Amino acid sequence: MHITMQKRDKGQTWASPILGEGQLDAYSSDLEQKRLMLQRFQEENPGFDFSQAQFTGNCPDPRTFMGGIRND
C-alpha cells in the first residue's frame, strides 16, 4: 500500500503526520523548515538554482517571511 498525504496549507510543517502519534524532534523540524524555505525561494525565483543553498542560524518561517507564501 502506498499513501500520499498533501498539506492543505502550503509551507506549514507538521509536528506529526498522525495526530496524537510521536512528534518530530527539534532538529528534524528545523531541517524541514529550511527545506520548505528553499522550496519557496525556488518557486518564487525559477531562474535561480538553490540546490546548493544553505541557511546558517535560525531559518525564518516560510509562511510569514517577507509577506508569506503566495497561493497562485
All heavy atoms as TSV, in Angstrom:
chain	resi	resn	atom	element	x	y	z
A	1	MET	N	N	0.840	-1.150	0.000
A	1	MET	CA	C	0.000	0.000	0.000
A	1	MET	C	C	0.903	1.236	0.000
A	1	MET	O	O	1.927	1.276	0.674
A	1	MET	CB	C	-0.884	0.003	1.245
A	1	MET	CG	C	-1.741	1.216	1.296
A	1	MET	SD	S	-2.794	1.459	2.778
A	1	MET	CE	C	-3.074	-0.108	3.457
A	2	HIS	N	N	0.525	2.239	-0.757
A	2	HIS	CA	C	1.259	3.499	-0.839
A	2	HIS	C	C	0.285	4.625	-0.512
A	2	HIS	O	O	-0.743	4.762	-1.168
A	2	HIS	CB	C	1.832	3.684	-2.243
A	2	HIS	CG	C	2.632	4.927	-2.404
A	2	HIS	ND1	N	3.928	5.026	-1.987
A	2	HIS	CD2	C	2.308	6.131	-2.922
A	2	HIS	CE1	C	4.372	6.240	-2.242
A	2	HIS	NE2	N	3.404	6.925	-2.818
A	3	ILE	N	N	0.602	5.399	0.509
A	3	ILE	CA	C	-0.269	6.506	0.920
A	3	ILE	C	C	0.447	7.817	0.651
A	3	ILE	O	O	1.591	7.997	1.052
A	3	ILE	CB	C	-0.622	6.408	2.415
A	3	ILE	CG1	C	-1.397	5.123	2.682
A	3	ILE	CG2	C	-1.404	7.630	2.857
A	3	ILE	CD1	C	-1.655	4.854	4.130
A	4	THR	N	N	-0.227	8.724	-0.033
A	4	THR	CA	C	0.309	10.050	-0.301
A	4	THR	C	C	-0.518	11.071	0.462
A	4	THR	O	O	-1.733	11.088	0.357
A	4	THR	CB	C	0.253	10.373	-1.806
A	4	THR	OG1	O	0.977	9.375	-2.512
A	4	THR	CG2	C	0.830	11.730	-2.091
A	5	MET	N	N	0.170	11.902	1.238
A	5	MET	CA	C	-0.523	12.938	2.010
A	5	MET	C	C	-0.110	14.298	1.461
A	5	MET	O	O	1.056	14.519	1.183
A	5	MET	CB	C	-0.145	12.827	3.487
A	5	MET	CG	C	-0.516	11.480	4.075
A	5	MET	SD	S	0.100	11.272	5.737
A	5	MET	CE	C	-1.184	12.123	6.629
A	6	GLN	N	N	-1.068	15.167	1.297
A	6	GLN	CA	C	-0.792	16.507	0.801
A	6	GLN	C	C	-1.280	17.511	1.832
A	6	GLN	O	O	-2.378	17.382	2.375
A	6	GLN	CB	C	-1.499	16.737	-0.533
A	6	GLN	CG	C	-1.185	18.068	-1.134
A	6	GLN	CD	C	-1.782	18.201	-2.528
A	6	GLN	OE1	O	-2.328	17.262	-3.087
A	6	GLN	NE2	N	-1.677	19.375	-3.092
A	7	LYS	N	N	-0.464	18.517	2.074
A	7	LYS	CA	C	-0.836	19.538	3.056
A	7	LYS	C	C	-1.836	20.515	2.456
A	7	LYS	O	O	-1.738	20.900	1.303
A	7	LYS	CB	C	0.400	20.310	3.503
A	7	LYS	CG	C	1.394	19.454	4.234
A	7	LYS	CD	C	2.607	20.265	4.608
A	7	LYS	CE	C	3.619	19.394	5.298
A	7	LYS	NZ	N	4.821	20.118	5.619
A	8	ARG	N	N	-2.796	20.909	3.253
A	8	ARG	CA	C	-3.769	21.905	2.827
A	8	ARG	C	C	-3.123	23.281	2.813
A	8	ARG	O	O	-3.353	24.076	1.915
A	8	ARG	CB	C	-4.968	21.896	3.761
A	8	ARG	CG	C	-6.036	22.905	3.352
A	8	ARG	CD	C	-7.137	23.004	4.359
A	8	ARG	NE	N	-6.560	23.612	5.561
A	8	ARG	CZ	C	-7.049	23.508	6.776
A	8	ARG	NH1	N	-8.116	22.800	6.993
A	8	ARG	NH2	N	-6.475	24.089	7.796
A	9	ASP	N	N	-2.315	23.571	3.837
A	9	ASP	CA	C	-1.672	24.874	3.971
A	9	ASP	C	C	-0.211	24.774	3.568
A	9	ASP	O	O	0.606	24.174	4.272
A	9	ASP	CB	C	-1.782	25.376	5.418
A	9	ASP	CG	C	-3.227	25.523	5.861
A	9	ASP	OD1	O	-4.048	25.968	5.038
A	9	ASP	OD2	O	-3.525	25.184	7.016
A	10	LYS	N	N	0.108	25.353	2.426
A	10	LYS	CA	C	1.455	25.308	1.881
A	10	LYS	C	C	2.455	25.959	2.846
A	10	LYS	O	O	2.187	27.007	3.412
A	10	LYS	CB	C	1.440	26.068	0.554
A	10	LYS	CG	C	2.635	25.868	-0.291
A	10	LYS	CD	C	2.395	26.547	-1.623
A	10	LYS	CE	C	3.528	26.312	-2.565
A	10	LYS	NZ	N	3.307	26.976	-3.838
A	11	GLY	N	N	3.608	25.336	3.035
A	11	GLY	CA	C	4.660	25.892	3.873
A	11	GLY	C	C	4.533	25.601	5.354
A	11	GLY	O	O	5.380	25.974	6.137
A	12	GLN	N	N	3.498	24.895	5.736
A	12	GLN	CA	C	3.292	24.593	7.152
A	12	GLN	C	C	3.966	23.267	7.485
A	12	GLN	O	O	3.811	22.287	6.765
A	12	GLN	CB	C	1.799	24.505	7.460
A	12	GLN	CG	C	1.492	24.216	8.897
A	12	GLN	CD	C	-0.002	24.208	9.158
A	12	GLN	OE1	O	-0.804	24.412	8.252
A	12	GLN	NE2	N	-0.372	23.977	10.386
A	13	THR	N	N	4.726	23.247	8.572
A	13	THR	CA	C	5.341	21.989	8.991
A	13	THR	C	C	4.390	21.244	9.912
A	13	THR	O	O	3.620	21.849	10.640
A	13	THR	CB	C	6.666	22.232	9.724
A	13	THR	OG1	O	6.447	23.113	10.829
A	13	THR	CG2	C	7.703	22.859	8.814
A	14	TRP	N	N	4.453	19.946	9.849
A	14	TRP	CA	C	3.637	19.096	10.712
A	14	TRP	C	C	4.499	18.590	11.853
A	14	TRP	O	O	5.610	18.119	11.636
A	14	TRP	CB	C	3.114	17.893	9.959
A	14	TRP	CG	C	2.068	18.173	8.934
A	14	TRP	CD1	C	1.372	19.326	8.759
A	14	TRP	CD2	C	1.593	17.273	7.934
A	14	TRP	NE1	N	0.497	19.202	7.730
A	14	TRP	CE2	C	0.609	17.949	7.203
A	14	TRP	CE3	C	1.907	15.982	7.600
A	14	TRP	CZ2	C	-0.070	17.357	6.147
A	14	TRP	CZ3	C	1.232	15.394	6.556
A	14	TRP	CH2	C	0.252	16.071	5.833
A	15	ALA	N	N	3.999	18.656	13.068
A	15	ALA	CA	C	4.713	18.086	14.203
A	15	ALA	C	C	4.687	16.564	14.094
A	15	ALA	O	O	5.606	15.874	14.513
A	15	ALA	CB	C	4.076	18.534	15.508
A	16	SER	N	N	3.621	16.025	13.511
A	16	SER	CA	C	3.454	14.589	13.332
A	16	SER	C	C	2.455	14.376	12.201
A	16	SER	O	O	1.468	15.092	12.114
A	16	SER	CB	C	2.910	13.963	14.624
A	16	SER	OG	O	2.595	12.615	14.425
A	17	PRO	N	N	2.689	13.390	11.323
A	17	PRO	CA	C	1.728	13.153	10.255
A	17	PRO	C	C	0.403	12.576	10.753
A	17	PRO	O	O	-0.616	12.702	10.105
A	17	PRO	CB	C	2.441	12.175	9.325
A	17	PRO	CG	C	3.499	11.548	10.159
A	17	PRO	CD	C	3.845	12.531	11.223
A	18	ILE	N	N	0.428	11.955	11.928
A	18	ILE	CA	C	-0.787	11.375	12.504
A	18	ILE	C	C	-1.014	12.011	13.869
A	18	ILE	O	O	-0.163	11.911	14.756
A	18	ILE	CB	C	-0.670	9.842	12.636
A	18	ILE	CG1	C	-0.435	9.237	11.242
A	18	ILE	CG2	C	-1.911	9.261	13.290
A	18	ILE	CD1	C	-0.124	7.768	11.255
A	19	LEU	N	N	-2.138	12.668	14.031
A	19	LEU	CA	C	-2.461	13.356	15.271
A	19	LEU	C	C	-2.385	12.408	16.462
A	19	LEU	O	O	-2.934	11.317	16.429
A	19	LEU	CB	C	-3.864	13.966	15.176
A	19	LEU	CG	C	-4.279	14.900	16.299
A	19	LEU	CD1	C	-3.365	16.115	16.346
A	19	LEU	CD2	C	-5.713	15.345	16.107
A	20	GLY	N	N	-1.647	12.838	17.491
A	20	GLY	CA	C	-1.538	12.042	18.699
A	20	GLY	C	C	-0.402	11.027	18.697
A	20	GLY	O	O	-0.147	10.379	19.693
A	21	GLU	N	N	0.267	10.875	17.557
A	21	GLU	CA	C	1.400	9.948	17.470
A	21	GLU	C	C	2.691	10.748	17.485
A	21	GLU	O	O	2.807	11.751	16.832
A	21	GLU	CB	C	1.315	9.131	16.172
A	21	GLU	CG	C	0.096	8.272	16.086
A	21	GLU	CD	C	0.085	7.180	17.146
A	21	GLU	OE1	O	1.147	6.610	17.432
A	21	GLU	OE2	O	-1.002	6.919	17.683
A	22	GLY	N	N	3.698	10.327	18.223
A	22	GLY	CA	C	5.010	10.971	18.331
A	22	GLY	C	C	5.218	12.218	17.485
A	22	GLY	O	O	4.525	12.433	16.518
A	23	GLN	N	N	6.135	13.030	17.879
A	23	GLN	CA	C	6.417	14.263	17.160
A	23	GLN	C	C	7.851	14.269	16.654
A	23	GLN	O	O	8.704	13.549	17.171
A	23	GLN	CB	C	6.190	15.458	18.078
A	23	GLN	CG	C	4.753	15.626	18.484
A	23	GLN	CD	C	4.533	16.946	19.200
A	23	GLN	OE1	O	5.462	17.588	19.649
A	23	GLN	NE2	N	3.291	17.342	19.296
A	24	LEU	N	N	8.100	15.097	15.636
A	24	LEU	CA	C	9.456	15.263	15.126
A	24	LEU	C	C	10.322	15.894	16.203
A	24	LEU	O	O	9.859	16.750	16.957
A	24	LEU	CB	C	9.463	16.198	13.914
A	24	LEU	CG	C	8.840	15.700	12.624
A	24	LEU	CD1	C	8.855	16.828	11.590
A	24	LEU	CD2	C	9.616	14.518	12.085
A	25	ASP	N	N	11.574	15.491	16.245
A	25	ASP	CA	C	12.470	16.158	17.180
A	25	ASP	C	C	12.794	17.550	16.630
A	25	ASP	O	O	12.568	17.849	15.458
A	25	ASP	CB	C	13.734	15.332	17.430
A	25	ASP	CG	C	14.552	15.095	16.168
A	25	ASP	OD1	O	14.831	16.062	15.448
A	25	ASP	OD2	O	14.918	13.937	15.908
A	26	ALA	N	N	13.313	18.416	17.468
A	26	ALA	CA	C	13.561	19.817	17.081
A	26	ALA	C	C	14.510	19.924	15.893
A	26	ALA	O	O	14.326	20.766	15.011
A	26	ALA	CB	C	14.112	20.589	18.271
A	27	TYR	N	N	15.510	19.059	15.827
A	27	TYR	CA	C	16.476	19.103	14.718
A	27	TYR	C	C	15.789	18.773	13.394
A	27	TYR	O	O	15.983	19.464	12.399
A	27	TYR	CB	C	17.635	18.134	14.980
A	27	TYR	CG	C	18.651	18.107	13.879
A	27	TYR	CD1	C	19.523	19.178	13.693
A	27	TYR	CD2	C	18.738	17.025	13.003
A	27	TYR	CE1	C	20.450	19.167	12.661
A	27	TYR	CE2	C	19.663	17.003	11.982
A	27	TYR	CZ	C	20.529	18.074	11.811
A	27	TYR	OH	O	21.436	18.054	10.783
A	28	SER	N	N	14.983	17.710	13.379
A	28	SER	CA	C	14.262	17.336	12.155
A	28	SER	C	C	13.292	18.424	11.734
A	28	SER	O	O	13.129	18.704	10.548
A	28	SER	CB	C	13.489	16.032	12.362
A	28	SER	OG	O	14.360	14.972	12.625
A	29	SER	N	N	12.641	19.041	12.696
A	29	SER	CA	C	11.697	20.118	12.409
A	29	SER	C	C	12.424	21.303	11.774
A	29	SER	O	O	11.934	21.907	10.822
A	29	SER	CB	C	10.997	20.539	13.698
A	29	SER	OG	O	10.048	21.532	13.434
A	30	ASP	N	N	13.610	21.625	12.279
A	30	ASP	CA	C	14.404	22.727	11.729
A	30	ASP	C	C	14.837	22.414	10.296
A	30	ASP	O	O	14.784	23.281	9.421
A	30	ASP	CB	C	15.616	22.990	12.627
A	30	ASP	CG	C	16.394	24.210	12.186
A	30	ASP	OD1	O	15.775	25.296	12.056
A	30	ASP	OD2	O	17.621	24.094	11.970
A	31	LEU	N	N	15.247	21.180	10.039
A	31	LEU	CA	C	15.629	20.783	8.677
A	31	LEU	C	C	14.452	20.909	7.718
A	31	LEU	O	O	14.600	21.349	6.576
A	31	LEU	CB	C	16.153	19.346	8.667
A	31	LEU	CG	C	17.512	19.113	9.302
A	31	LEU	CD1	C	17.847	17.621	9.278
A	31	LEU	CD2	C	18.583	19.913	8.612
A	32	GLU	N	N	13.265	20.514	8.171
A	32	GLU	CA	C	12.067	20.616	7.337
A	32	GLU	C	C	11.732	22.082	7.055
A	32	GLU	O	O	11.360	22.446	5.943
A	32	GLU	CB	C	10.894	19.909	8.012
A	32	GLU	CG	C	9.595	19.983	7.242
A	32	GLU	CD	C	9.611	19.284	5.899
A	32	GLU	OE1	O	10.591	18.595	5.560
A	32	GLU	OE2	O	8.632	19.438	5.155
A	33	GLN	N	N	11.883	22.937	8.056
A	33	GLN	CA	C	11.627	24.376	7.894
A	33	GLN	C	C	12.577	24.954	6.840
A	33	GLN	O	O	12.169	25.735	5.979
A	33	GLN	CB	C	11.834	25.071	9.248
A	33	GLN	CG	C	11.324	26.470	9.286
A	33	GLN	CD	C	9.861	26.555	9.636
A	33	GLN	OE1	O	9.133	25.576	9.628
A	33	GLN	NE2	N	9.427	27.720	9.947
A	34	LYS	N	N	13.835	24.569	6.877
A	34	LYS	CA	C	14.824	25.044	5.906
A	34	LYS	C	C	14.493	24.524	4.504
A	34	LYS	O	O	14.597	25.259	3.521
A	34	LYS	CB	C	16.225	24.612	6.323
A	34	LYS	CG	C	16.714	25.349	7.554
A	34	LYS	CD	C	18.059	24.854	8.022
A	34	LYS	CE	C	18.485	25.617	9.278
A	34	LYS	NZ	N	19.775	25.169	9.787
A	35	ARG	N	N	14.079	23.264	4.413
A	35	ARG	CA	C	13.715	22.693	3.114
A	35	ARG	C	C	12.529	23.437	2.502
A	35	ARG	O	O	12.518	23.772	1.314
A	35	ARG	CB	C	13.383	21.207	3.274
A	35	ARG	CG	C	13.156	20.500	1.932
A	35	ARG	CD	C	12.576	19.115	2.117
A	35	ARG	NE	N	11.224	19.152	2.639
A	35	ARG	CZ	C	10.138	19.463	1.923
A	35	ARG	NH1	N	10.249	19.782	0.656
A	35	ARG	NH2	N	8.943	19.465	2.476
A	36	LEU	N	N	11.534	23.747	3.329
A	36	LEU	CA	C	10.365	24.487	2.844
A	36	LEU	C	C	10.731	25.897	2.401
A	36	LEU	O	O	10.190	26.415	1.420
A	36	LEU	CB	C	9.290	24.541	3.929
A	36	LEU	CG	C	8.561	23.233	4.205
A	36	LEU	CD1	C	7.686	23.363	5.446
A	36	LEU	CD2	C	7.729	22.826	3.007
A	37	MET	N	N	11.644	26.536	3.118
A	37	MET	CA	C	12.063	27.890	2.754
A	37	MET	C	C	12.797	27.874	1.414
A	37	MET	O	O	12.545	28.717	0.547
A	37	MET	CB	C	12.955	28.467	3.858
A	37	MET	CG	C	13.139	29.931	3.749
A	37	MET	SD	S	11.568	30.769	4.036
A	37	MET	CE	C	12.074	32.438	3.820
A	38	LEU	N	N	13.684	26.906	1.208
A	38	LEU	CA	C	14.386	26.799	-0.069
A	38	LEU	C	C	13.416	26.470	-1.205
A	38	LEU	O	O	13.546	26.976	-2.311
A	38	LEU	CB	C	15.491	25.746	0.014
A	38	LEU	CG	C	16.687	26.138	0.868
A	38	LEU	CD1	C	17.642	24.962	1.018
A	38	LEU	CD2	C	17.407	27.345	0.292
A	39	GLN	N	N	12.420	25.646	-0.915
A	39	GLN	CA	C	11.394	25.330	-1.913
A	39	GLN	C	C	10.633	26.604	-2.286
A	39	GLN	O	O	10.349	26.840	-3.461
A	39	GLN	CB	C	10.444	24.284	-1.354
A	39	GLN	CG	C	9.360	23.877	-2.312
A	39	GLN	CD	C	8.416	22.847	-1.699
A	39	GLN	OE1	O	8.455	22.565	-0.509
A	39	GLN	NE2	N	7.563	22.282	-2.523
A	40	ARG	N	N	10.324	27.417	-1.307
A	40	ARG	CA	C	9.625	28.679	-1.574
A	40	ARG	C	C	10.487	29.595	-2.445
A	40	ARG	O	O	10.006	30.174	-3.422
A	40	ARG	CB	C	9.290	29.373	-0.261
A	40	ARG	CG	C	8.659	30.728	-0.493
A	40	ARG	CD	C	8.372	31.467	0.768
A	40	ARG	NE	N	8.203	32.876	0.444
A	40	ARG	CZ	C	8.129	33.823	1.321
A	40	ARG	NH1	N	8.175	33.546	2.602
A	40	ARG	NH2	N	7.995	35.075	0.953
A	41	PHE	N	N	11.782	29.734	-2.110
A	41	PHE	CA	C	12.676	30.562	-2.920
A	41	PHE	C	C	12.717	30.060	-4.361
A	41	PHE	O	O	12.696	30.861	-5.303
A	41	PHE	CB	C	14.089	30.570	-2.348
A	41	PHE	CG	C	14.263	31.399	-1.107
A	41	PHE	CD1	C	15.301	31.119	-0.232
A	41	PHE	CD2	C	13.426	32.454	-0.810
A	41	PHE	CE1	C	15.490	31.883	0.914
A	41	PHE	CE2	C	13.602	33.219	0.334
A	41	PHE	CZ	C	14.639	32.923	1.193
A	42	GLN	N	N	12.776	28.744	-4.552
A	42	GLN	CA	C	12.840	28.178	-5.892
A	42	GLN	C	C	11.563	28.470	-6.674
A	42	GLN	O	O	11.620	28.815	-7.858
A	42	GLN	CB	C	13.072	26.668	-5.823
A	42	GLN	CG	C	13.332	26.039	-7.174
A	42	GLN	CD	C	14.624	26.534	-7.795
A	42	GLN	OE1	O	15.681	26.417	-7.198
A	42	GLN	NE2	N	14.540	27.090	-8.990
A	43	GLU	N	N	10.411	28.367	-6.031
A	43	GLU	CA	C	9.139	28.649	-6.705
A	43	GLU	C	C	9.022	30.115	-7.084
A	43	GLU	O	O	8.487	30.451	-8.141
A	43	GLU	CB	C	7.969	28.248	-5.810
A	43	GLU	CG	C	7.788	26.761	-5.673
A	43	GLU	CD	C	6.702	26.381	-4.683
A	43	GLU	OE1	O	6.025	27.288	-4.136
A	43	GLU	OE2	O	6.515	25.181	-4.458
A	44	GLU	N	N	9.518	31.008	-6.230
A	44	GLU	CA	C	9.415	32.438	-6.482
A	44	GLU	C	C	10.486	32.941	-7.446
A	44	GLU	O	O	10.337	34.013	-8.030
A	44	GLU	CB	C	9.498	33.211	-5.169
A	44	GLU	CG	C	8.301	32.988	-4.273
A	44	GLU	CD	C	8.400	33.700	-2.932
A	44	GLU	OE1	O	9.426	34.364	-2.664
A	44	GLU	OE2	O	7.449	33.582	-2.141
A	45	ASN	N	N	11.566	32.184	-7.616
A	45	ASN	CA	C	12.682	32.583	-8.476
A	45	ASN	C	C	13.100	31.404	-9.346
A	45	ASN	O	O	14.183	30.835	-9.151
A	45	ASN	CB	C	13.865	33.051	-7.623
A	45	ASN	CG	C	13.484	34.174	-6.695
A	45	ASN	OD1	O	13.342	35.309	-7.103
A	45	ASN	ND2	N	13.276	33.848	-5.428
A	46	PRO	N	N	12.274	31.011	-10.316
A	46	PRO	CA	C	12.549	29.797	-11.085
A	46	PRO	C	C	13.838	29.840	-11.908
A	46	PRO	O	O	14.364	28.802	-12.274
A	46	PRO	CB	C	11.322	29.653	-11.992
A	46	PRO	CG	C	10.678	30.984	-12.014
A	46	PRO	CD	C	11.042	31.666	-10.727
A	47	GLY	N	N	14.384	31.005	-12.169
A	47	GLY	CA	C	15.611	31.107	-12.960
A	47	GLY	C	C	16.876	30.887	-12.151
A	47	GLY	O	O	17.971	30.821	-12.711
A	48	PHE	N	N	16.767	30.755	-10.841
A	48	PHE	CA	C	17.930	30.581	-9.976
A	48	PHE	C	C	18.007	29.139	-9.487
A	48	PHE	O	O	17.003	28.460	-9.348
A	48	PHE	CB	C	17.854	31.518	-8.765
A	48	PHE	CG	C	18.011	32.961	-9.126
A	48	PHE	CD1	C	16.893	33.742	-9.373
A	48	PHE	CD2	C	19.263	33.545	-9.228
A	48	PHE	CE1	C	17.014	35.075	-9.714
A	48	PHE	CE2	C	19.396	34.874	-9.570
A	48	PHE	CZ	C	18.277	35.647	-9.809
A	49	ASP	N	N	19.222	28.698	-9.206
A	49	ASP	CA	C	19.448	27.344	-8.690
A	49	ASP	C	C	19.763	27.431	-7.201
A	49	ASP	O	O	20.812	27.922	-6.812
A	49	ASP	CB	C	20.607	26.691	-9.439
A	49	ASP	CG	C	20.904	25.292	-8.943
A	49	ASP	OD1	O	20.075	24.720	-8.214
A	49	ASP	OD2	O	21.977	24.773	-9.304
A	50	PHE	N	N	18.853	26.933	-6.384
A	50	PHE	CA	C	19.038	26.947	-4.935
A	50	PHE	C	C	19.420	25.569	-4.401
A	50	PHE	O	O	19.396	25.336	-3.202
A	50	PHE	CB	C	17.750	27.418	-4.234
A	50	PHE	CG	C	17.439	28.858	-4.481
A	50	PHE	CD1	C	16.513	29.217	-5.448
A	50	PHE	CD2	C	18.067	29.846	-3.761
A	50	PHE	CE1	C	16.217	30.551	-5.687
A	50	PHE	CE2	C	17.782	31.185	-3.994
A	50	PHE	CZ	C	16.855	31.536	-4.957
A	51	SER	N	N	19.808	24.650	-5.289
A	51	SER	CA	C	20.073	23.271	-4.867
A	51	SER	C	C	21.233	23.158	-3.877
A	51	SER	O	O	21.246	22.246	-3.060
A	51	SER	CB	C	20.325	22.381	-6.082
A	51	SER	OG	O	21.475	22.820	-6.782
A	52	GLN	N	N	22.185	24.061	-3.926
A	52	GLN	CA	C	23.324	24.011	-3.005
A	52	GLN	C	C	23.241	25.073	-1.907
A	52	GLN	O	O	24.175	25.233	-1.129
A	52	GLN	CB	C	24.632	24.196	-3.782
A	52	GLN	CG	C	24.871	23.136	-4.839
A	52	GLN	CD	C	24.955	21.745	-4.253
A	52	GLN	OE1	O	25.602	21.534	-3.245
A	52	GLN	NE2	N	24.292	20.789	-4.887
A	53	ALA	N	N	22.119	25.782	-1.832
A	53	ALA	CA	C	21.959	26.845	-0.832
A	53	ALA	C	C	21.802	26.251	0.561
A	53	ALA	O	O	21.261	25.161	0.731
A	53	ALA	CB	C	20.742	27.702	-1.172
A	54	GLN	N	N	22.279	26.980	1.552
A	54	GLN	CA	C	22.169	26.550	2.942
A	54	GLN	C	C	21.820	27.751	3.806
A	54	GLN	O	O	22.190	28.868	3.496
A	54	GLN	CB	C	23.479	25.950	3.437
A	54	GLN	CG	C	23.878	24.691	2.738
A	54	GLN	CD	C	25.178	24.142	3.287
A	54	GLN	OE1	O	25.809	24.729	4.151
A	54	GLN	NE2	N	25.584	23.001	2.773
A	55	PHE	N	N	21.104	27.497	4.887
A	55	PHE	CA	C	20.813	28.513	5.880
A	55	PHE	C	C	21.778	28.332	7.031
A	55	PHE	O	O	22.088	27.210	7.414
A	55	PHE	CB	C	19.388	28.379	6.426
A	55	PHE	CG	C	18.332	28.858	5.489
A	55	PHE	CD1	C	17.647	27.974	4.680
A	55	PHE	CD2	C	18.026	30.203	5.414
A	55	PHE	CE1	C	16.671	28.412	3.819
A	55	PHE	CE2	C	17.049	30.660	4.549
A	55	PHE	CZ	C	16.375	29.763	3.747
A	56	THR	N	N	22.237	29.436	7.589
A	56	THR	CA	C	23.020	29.371	8.811
A	56	THR	C	C	22.200	30.031	9.902
A	56	THR	O	O	21.507	31.012	9.666
A	56	THR	CB	C	24.369	30.104	8.662
A	56	THR	OG1	O	24.128	31.444	8.273
A	56	THR	CG2	C	25.243	29.418	7.631
A	57	GLY	N	N	22.220	29.463	11.071
A	57	GLY	CA	C	21.404	30.013	12.153
A	57	GLY	C	C	19.960	29.578	12.010
A	57	GLY	O	O	19.645	28.591	11.356
A	58	ASN	N	N	19.075	30.336	12.612
A	58	ASN	CA	C	17.651	30.004	12.584
A	58	ASN	C	C	17.042	30.378	11.240
A	58	ASN	O	O	17.294	31.442	10.706
A	58	ASN	CB	C	16.909	30.744	13.691
A	58	ASN	CG	C	17.287	30.247	15.064
A	58	ASN	OD1	O	17.702	29.101	15.215
A	58	ASN	ND2	N	17.156	31.087	16.061
A	59	CYS	N	N	16.225	29.508	10.748
A	59	CYS	CA	C	15.528	29.737	9.488
A	59	CYS	C	C	14.205	30.430	9.773
A	59	CYS	O	O	13.479	30.032	10.681
A	59	CYS	CB	C	15.282	28.392	8.811
A	59	CYS	SG	S	14.392	28.514	7.268
A	60	PRO	N	N	13.857	31.466	8.999
A	60	PRO	CA	C	12.558	32.112	9.209
A	60	PRO	C	C	11.409	31.194	8.809
A	60	PRO	O	O	11.590	30.235	8.068
A	60	PRO	CB	C	12.625	33.346	8.305
A	60	PRO	CG	C	13.654	33.022	7.281
A	60	PRO	CD	C	14.622	32.072	7.922
A	61	ASP	N	N	10.231	31.508	9.287
A	61	ASP	CA	C	9.030	30.734	8.961
A	61	ASP	C	C	8.631	31.043	7.521
A	61	ASP	O	O	8.335	32.194	7.187
A	61	ASP	CB	C	7.904	31.102	9.918
A	61	ASP	CG	C	6.669	30.248	9.751
A	61	ASP	OD1	O	6.487	29.652	8.666
A	61	ASP	OD2	O	5.881	30.178	10.705
A	62	PRO	N	N	8.615	30.039	6.627
A	62	PRO	CA	C	8.285	30.296	5.226
A	62	PRO	C	C	6.866	30.814	5.009
A	62	PRO	O	O	6.568	31.440	4.007
A	62	PRO	CB	C	8.489	28.941	4.535
A	62	PRO	CG	C	8.462	27.933	5.613
A	62	PRO	CD	C	8.893	28.632	6.865
A	63	ARG	N	N	5.968	30.584	5.976
A	63	ARG	CA	C	4.583	31.059	5.822
A	63	ARG	C	C	4.474	32.560	6.024
A	63	ARG	O	O	3.555	33.187	5.516
A	63	ARG	CB	C	3.660	30.352	6.804
A	63	ARG	CG	C	3.478	28.883	6.514
A	63	ARG	CD	C	2.650	28.221	7.578
A	63	ARG	NE	N	3.360	28.304	8.849
A	63	ARG	CZ	C	2.791	28.316	10.041
A	63	ARG	NH1	N	1.492	28.247	10.152
A	63	ARG	NH2	N	3.512	28.375	11.131
A	64	THR	N	N	5.398	33.165	6.780
A	64	THR	CA	C	5.271	34.583	7.115
A	64	THR	C	C	6.434	35.450	6.647
A	64	THR	O	O	6.305	36.661	6.609
A	64	THR	CB	C	5.143	34.751	8.650
A	64	THR	OG1	O	6.297	34.175	9.278
A	64	THR	CG2	C	3.888	34.076	9.161
A	65	PHE	N	N	7.552	34.854	6.270
A	65	PHE	CA	C	8.737	35.608	5.876
A	65	PHE	C	C	8.475	36.463	4.650
A	65	PHE	O	O	7.957	35.985	3.642
A	65	PHE	CB	C	9.895	34.628	5.610
A	65	PHE	CG	C	11.177	35.283	5.195
A	65	PHE	CD1	C	11.900	36.034	6.099
A	65	PHE	CD2	C	11.654	35.130	3.910
A	65	PHE	CE1	C	13.091	36.613	5.720
A	65	PHE	CE2	C	12.838	35.716	3.520
A	65	PHE	CZ	C	13.571	36.467	4.440
A	66	MET	N	N	8.788	37.745	4.745
A	66	MET	CA	C	8.642	38.711	3.647
A	66	MET	C	C	7.292	38.635	2.943
A	66	MET	O	O	7.199	38.494	1.731
A	66	MET	CB	C	9.782	38.538	2.644
A	66	MET	CG	C	11.127	38.890	3.223
A	66	MET	SD	S	12.480	38.805	2.043
A	66	MET	CE	C	12.032	40.143	0.932
A	67	GLY	N	N	6.237	38.656	3.701
A	67	GLY	CA	C	4.899	38.684	3.130
A	67	GLY	C	C	4.231	37.341	2.991
A	67	GLY	O	O	3.091	37.252	2.591
A	68	GLY	N	N	4.946	36.291	3.307
A	68	GLY	CA	C	4.333	34.960	3.294
A	68	GLY	C	C	4.313	34.295	1.932
A	68	GLY	O	O	4.799	34.818	0.951
A	69	ILE	N	N	3.700	33.147	1.910
A	69	ILE	CA	C	3.626	32.315	0.701
A	69	ILE	C	C	2.459	32.767	-0.159
A	69	ILE	O	O	1.360	32.979	0.323
A	69	ILE	CB	C	3.440	30.828	1.087
A	69	ILE	CG1	C	4.681	30.343	1.802
A	69	ILE	CG2	C	3.139	29.978	-0.130
A	69	ILE	CD1	C	4.564	28.931	2.320
A	70	ARG	N	N	2.737	32.886	-1.454
A	70	ARG	CA	C	1.673	33.201	-2.406
A	70	ARG	C	C	1.001	31.917	-2.841
A	70	ARG	O	O	1.662	30.916	-3.079
A	70	ARG	CB	C	2.247	33.919	-3.616
A	70	ARG	CG	C	2.834	35.280	-3.260
A	70	ARG	CD	C	3.359	35.934	-4.482
A	70	ARG	NE	N	4.488	35.137	-4.997
A	70	ARG	CZ	C	5.471	35.621	-5.712
A	70	ARG	NH1	N	5.467	36.874	-6.059
A	70	ARG	NH2	N	6.448	34.851	-6.131
A	71	ASN	N	N	-0.290	31.939	-2.950
A	71	ASN	CA	C	-1.046	30.759	-3.363
A	71	ASN	C	C	-1.606	30.931	-4.767
A	71	ASN	O	O	-2.774	30.744	-5.013
A	71	ASN	CB	C	-2.185	30.475	-2.384
A	71	ASN	CG	C	-1.686	30.020	-1.047
A	71	ASN	OD1	O	-0.797	29.189	-0.976
A	71	ASN	ND2	N	-2.225	30.569	0.024
A	72	ASP	N	N	-0.716	31.297	-5.734
A	72	ASP	CA	C	-1.186	31.483	-7.110
A	72	ASP	C	C	-1.319	30.156	-7.792
A	72	ASP	O	O	-0.653	29.267	-7.666
A	72	ASP	CB	C	-0.244	32.312	-7.962
A	72	ASP	CG	C	0.567	33.356	-7.235
A	72	ASP	OD1	O	0.216	33.739	-6.147
A	72	ASP	OD2	O	1.559	33.785	-7.836
